Amino acid sequence: MRITLSFAATQDGYLDDNTATRLKISTPEDWEAVHALRSRHDAILIGAETLRRDNPTLKGVATKVVVSRSGKIDPQLRLFQASTGRILILSEQPIPALDKVAKVIVARAPLTAARIVTELERRGVERLLVEGGAQILRQFIEEGLADEIRKAVNPAICLGEALGSTPFRYTAPEGTPTREEDLGGMQVTHYTLQADRTAEDLHYLQAAIEASRNCPICTTCYRVGAVIRTADGTIYTGYTHETSPTHHAEQEAILKALHAGADLRGATIYTSMEPCSKRASEPESCTELILRYGFSRVVFAAYEPSKFVCCEGACTLRSRGVAVRVYSSLTNEVLQINSHLF
Ligand SMILES: NC(=O)c1ccc[n+]([C@@H]2O[C@H](COP(=O)([O-])OP(=O)(O)OC[C@H]3O[C@@H](n4cnc5c(N)ncnc54)[C@H](OP(=O)(O)O)[C@@H]3O)[C@@H](O)[C@H]2O)c1
């Protein structure tokens, strides 16, 4: 998933004041650009406190997502009464009061940003816009789950500690590529924390899918292909059961790389299906191997269906700092190659 964080702050770094009504920080020009940004994403996410305090409709995006632990959300809020599209509520427990107005997803605790992203991606979200508030933005940044950040600062508004609420001051790591613009007096900075590598990803992912076609048909496992691209650009390929009836595709490619003396730190592995997180017939899962050898990115086309086990590969990798990107446009091709199992 590609994730953008976007927020508007006062000159002294507040997202809101301490009055009951929402503080208007953005200029009309900035607000127009935010709407254009929303239209380039397929889902928008906010925290429950923003929903309660601002009562927004979140127009302009097909899927609206709210996260809540307490479940204290009024079904009469404008999001449920005045907005169209899909509304998802992510929580660690059921929220019966919302069942008629939204789809409540009960996720496994703890509901970290890594789990939020994984749950949404499993439901087809590919481009997520996170609009805050401060608590949510902090979680995504702390877990390293922001690809781009849009910070809009209004230098004409300075609240001071007595008036400001929800402080959020973002400083990008040194050397982060940035682009700046002035939108009607609003100083907008765009930070790119992870470059978009869609073209390269799709090329190698397609090669991994092609490799999966070599797998013999087997009723107890998926036909999967994998391609490793090391930091120096060397390629290694593997597919399920290529040299052993207990080897997975990722494992086959990793073994080839290790036999060739390759350094896998910082490498990317492209695999047609989510790396497994549990193995009965081998000492380590593919997720554990990917972590042990220091891969920095994992790109795949299909989440593992829940036919054999409940796979936790993507969420585990994300929560351990590995960048994960899924291309759902290729999911059906992978499921087709595995149609003997369904
Ligand atoms: N200027 C801007 O661009 C901007 C944008 C957005 C919001 N805001 C402002 O920000 C303020 C709200 O910010 P905030 O930091 O107080 O709150 P917030 O981030 O909007 O929401 C926090 C709430 O989200 C839920 N939550 C957070 N992390 C969760 C997790 N991992 N799992 C499950 N639920 C989780 C919890 O809801 P429960 O309490 O229900 O458990 C938590 O209390 C508002 O005043 C709003 O106006 C400003």
The ligand as a Gaussian input file, in Angstrom:
#p B3LYP/6-31G(d) Opt

LIG

0 1
 N       -5.430000      20.293000      11.250000
 C       -5.544000      19.086000      10.738000
 O       -5.054000      18.786000       9.644000
 C       -6.284000      18.039000      11.516000
 C       -6.557000      16.795000      10.902000
 C       -7.229000      15.833000      11.645000
 C       -7.587000      16.127000      12.950000
 N       -7.302000      17.324000      13.501000
 C       -7.646000      17.638000      14.890000
 O       -7.042000      16.654000      15.726000
 C       -7.837000      16.553000      16.902000
 C       -7.934000      15.087000      17.279000
 O       -6.643000      14.545000      17.381000
 P       -6.260000      13.536000      18.533000
 O       -4.804000      13.280000      18.450000
 O       -6.821000      14.038000      19.816000
 O       -7.077000      12.220000      18.183000
 P       -7.177000      11.301000      16.860000
 O       -5.820000      10.898000      16.421000
 O       -8.080000      11.915000      15.872000
 O       -7.983000      10.049000      17.448000
 C       -7.489000       9.366000      18.548000
 C       -8.443000       8.229000      18.804000
 O       -8.369000       7.288000      17.741000
 C       -8.495000       5.977000      18.250000
 N       -7.231000       5.299000      18.047000
 C       -6.003000       5.833000      17.898000
 N       -5.122000       4.870000      17.679000
 C       -5.791000       3.717000      17.684000
 C       -5.430000       2.375000      17.502000
 N       -4.171000       2.012000      17.257000
 N       -6.371000       1.426000      17.570000
 C       -7.671000       1.766000      17.801000
 N       -8.067000       3.025000      17.970000
 C       -7.143000       3.984000      17.906000
 C       -8.836000       6.121000      19.711000
 O      -10.252000       6.246000      19.727000
 P      -11.173000       5.888000      20.964000
 O      -10.981000       7.010000      21.923000
 O      -12.560000       5.803000      20.405000
 O      -10.690000       4.582000      21.508000
 C       -8.159000       7.435000      20.062000
 O       -8.683000       8.047000      21.201000
 C       -9.166000      17.219000      16.617000
 O       -9.232000      18.406000      17.353000
 C       -9.116000      17.537000      15.134000
 O       -9.737000      18.761000      14.820000
 C       -6.674000      18.312000      12.795000

